[in-house]
Amino acid sequence: MLRPFRKLVKFASSPRGAKITLVSWLLVVLLFSLFAPGAKEFAVNSKEASVGGDRPSEIADHVLKEQFSNNDGMPALLVFHRDGKITNEDRVKIAKLSEWLASDEKPKHIISALPFHQFPENVQDEMFSDDGSTLLFNLSLESDLDSDITLKTLDQVREKVDAIGLEGIQFEITGPAGISADTISLFKNADIVLMLATIGLIFIILILIYRSPLLAITPLLIAGIVYGVVDRVLGLAGKYDWFTVDRSSISIMLVLLFAVLTDYSLFVFSRYREELKKQESKYTAMGEAIYHVSEPIVFSGGTVFLAMLTLFVTIFQPYNHFAPVFSVAVLVILFAGLTLIPSIFALMGRKAFWPFVPKVESANKAKGGIWNKISHLVMKRPAVLAGILLIVLLVGAFNFSSMKYSFNLLKSFPEDMPSRQGYELLEKNYPAGQLAPVDIVLQSSKEFALNDEFFTNVNSLVEKLEDQKGVSSVTPVIKDQTNLPRNFLSKSEKAVRIQLVLNDNPYDAAALDTVQKLRDSADTFLKDSGFSTKDVKMHIAGQTAQQADVRQMNNRDMIVLFSLVTILLTFVLGFQTQSVLMPILMMSTILLSYFSSLGFSWWIFHHLMGFEAISYRLPVYTFVFMVALGIDYNIMLVSRIREEAQSLPWKEAVGKGVALTGGVISSAGLILAATFAVLMTQPLQELFLFGFTMAMGILLDTFIIRGIFLPSILILTHKDKKRMKFKEININAES
């Protein structure tokens, strides 16, 4: 399997091949820059509630839009609030805004607005909160508007409010349109800031660790070249609809690309420096270095690639849309690690390490230092160290079971964002469930017979729904059959719309549970109310119904991903080590590290930072990245141990492997953790939590799991190298 990779790296590190490889990469970047678009030009936003057409809430929404055409449009909720009570003078000014929104002067992308100015005073009063401090009315924008146009349209509304002069009134815009506009504002310059912060941080860490300007600059230049290729490949994919390029995935992909390529650069030039102390020729030294390093790069890159491929099996669109972006990026990164990195360092030779130029020495042995001391401690007290660390890690993992998840995207926004402030004003001043009422749609295969029996059945259904736990109110109750409420019966007379208000916040777990119970009992409600379930179907639409589907899909995807990634990566580790026990041990420590990291992070978020819940997406994202990236260092360590075990007793081989790889892996781990920590500077709480958890997990894996825990277990479970039962892959014959 490794033969083609060995031939590739041998060519890339040869005198002629190194030059050809570098020129080829630069030529590809130039051509892509001239003729291919960037990824951002065709990137799209995956909607939070992208549940897919076959989910119950999406079917219900389709029926609602089909039968009640006035449901079209993207709603924007206009919120007016005054400390105390909104005055009559305020009403007059709000009426002026309403009049403008109904006129020809309104922004062209607004299709309708609630005619507040036309309502009599008693009807207006019903729109206010109970204390009279807050007013809500909505308008609708054209469906599927570009986020930039949505932002400009809502800015025009804000300008009109300023022109009218609502002094003392807090005016906010929330709802789907407000959220879309705020998302654009949040990430307007986020990618540039993220890139500059990532580059700056990596440069500083490399300078501090290696004190060589070229060693600090070169990995960043390599990452810049590779990013130029990945960005244009994704741009072409978006332009020709090969796959969806998700906008949010580009930011995380940027961090992944710079971090992993820097790690691969560290792996290569650390072994290169070691070989330069044995070989006079810089090309011979690189050939020997990449001969040993290419195996861990291939297997670590392969595990990351497989982990990204597993995202294709997810059914939740935001997860699924990450799969092609990261799969393409990882493939290019892996190819660069085997070609571009060795070619550049081979051409630079000893100059890359200036001012600490490596010279030919007679011996190659682990130098004194922290990792040499740690390796001796591991060899001396493996059982004690493994026991103590196991207890600590299990304590962290125990906290994982107490995690609570939020399905409210707005809670991830900064507190000063208009859409969040508007939402919280509504949450504070109106009944919780009124923020997003649930639509119950009765769909019939034939026209409803508008007779006494029909209206009796409808009222019976309303009563039964209202009696359910978690339901605050259900409307309408039909009292006058000759004067039906607006939007109750569709034009086709094949659908009826009932509105249900929940007791709980529409995004709380309790609200999701209520909707799920109503959905599960739909046929029972219909039968008990006198409807025929052969002719009539009950659908539940709305934000809460969508989030109930999201929760269901997320739970399914978590189980599938956790199982599939674990099985695939264990298989890859088994292939690499040619062992049965070792991959199980490696994968077990990685999984323990993951659950422990998330558990400790949740304890910090909940008890120290005061978060009541975290994003439901955090466990999936951290699992895929933490497990896939964390396995890199285990592969690097075990590859070196296997190499040393060919000439040393097993215990000494483990100790020497820890000592020789400790410096480079700890440096790589610091850089990887720091680059993910950069995400903590991003405006979304979800990215802050993701960056924090990833940084903690990587540091835990680098210094505790890989540095102490796994080596201790390897010593305890493999008393001598004969019990390893692995076989060294014969590479000499292949190359």
MOLINGI-V511772 format. One line per field, one symbol per residue. ss: DSSP state (~ for helix, > for strand, _ for the rest). phi: phi as a letter, one per 20 degrees, with the letter a starting at -180 (. if undefined). A space follows every 50 residues. Layout:
BEGIN
ss: ???
phi: ???
END
This chain:
BEGIN
ss: __~~~~~~~~~~__~~~~~~~~~~~~~~~~~~~~~___~~~~_>______ _____~~~~~~~~~~~~_~~~__>>>>>>>>______~~~~~~~~~~~~~ ~________>>>>__~~~__~~~~~~~>_____>>>>>>>>_____~~~~ ~~~~~~~~~~~~~~_____>>>>>~~~~~~~~~~~~___~~~~~~~~~~~ ~~~~~~~~~~__~~~~~~~~~~~~~~~~~~~~~~~~~~~______>~~~~ ~~~~~~~~~~~~~~~~~~~~~~~~~~_____~~~~~~~~~~~~~~~~~~~ ~~~~~~~~~~~~~___~~~~~~~~~~~~~~~~~~~~~~_~~~~~~~~~~~ ~~~________________~~~~~~~~~~~_~~~~~~~~~~~~~~~~~~~ ____>>__~~~~_____~~~~~~~~~~~~__~~~~~_>>>>>>>______ _~~~~~~~~~~~~~~~____>>>>>_____________>_____>>>>>> >>______~~~~~~~~~~~~_~~~~~~~~______>>>>>>_~~~~~~~~ ~~~~~~~~~~~~~~~~~~~~~~~~~~~___~~~~~~~~~~~~~~~~~~~~ ~~~~~~~~_____>>__~~~~~~~~~~~~~~~~~~~~~~~~~~~_____~ ~~~~~~~~~~~~~~~~~~~~~~~~~~~~~~~___~~~~~~~~~~~~~~~~ ~~~~~~~~~~~~~~~~~___~~~____________
phi: .egfffffffffdegffffffffffffffffffeddfffffcfceffgde enfeegffffffffffecffefodfcdeddbcfobfefffgfffffffff feefefgfeeeabffgfeffgffggfeefgemecccbdccdgflffgffg ffffffffffffffnefndedcccngffffffffffdgcfffffffffff fffffffffdlcfffeeggfffffffffffgffffffffdlfafdfffff fffffgffffffgfffgfffffffffeddfffffffgfffgeefffffff ffffffffffffefdeggffffgffffffffffffffecfffffffffmf ffegedffdfceccbfefrffffffffffecffffffffffffffffffg fefdddddgffefgfefgffffffffffdcggfffbfeeddeddfbffef dgfffffffffgfffffffndebccededdfecfffmedfffmdbcdcdc defeggdfgfffffffffffdgffgfffeoeeffdddddcdpffffffff fffffffffffgffffffffffffffelcefgffffffffffffffffff fffffeeeenffbcgfeggfffffffffeffgffffffffffffffccgg ffffffffffegfffffffffffffffgffeffeggffffffffffffff ffeefffcffgfffffecfbffefldcfffegfee
END
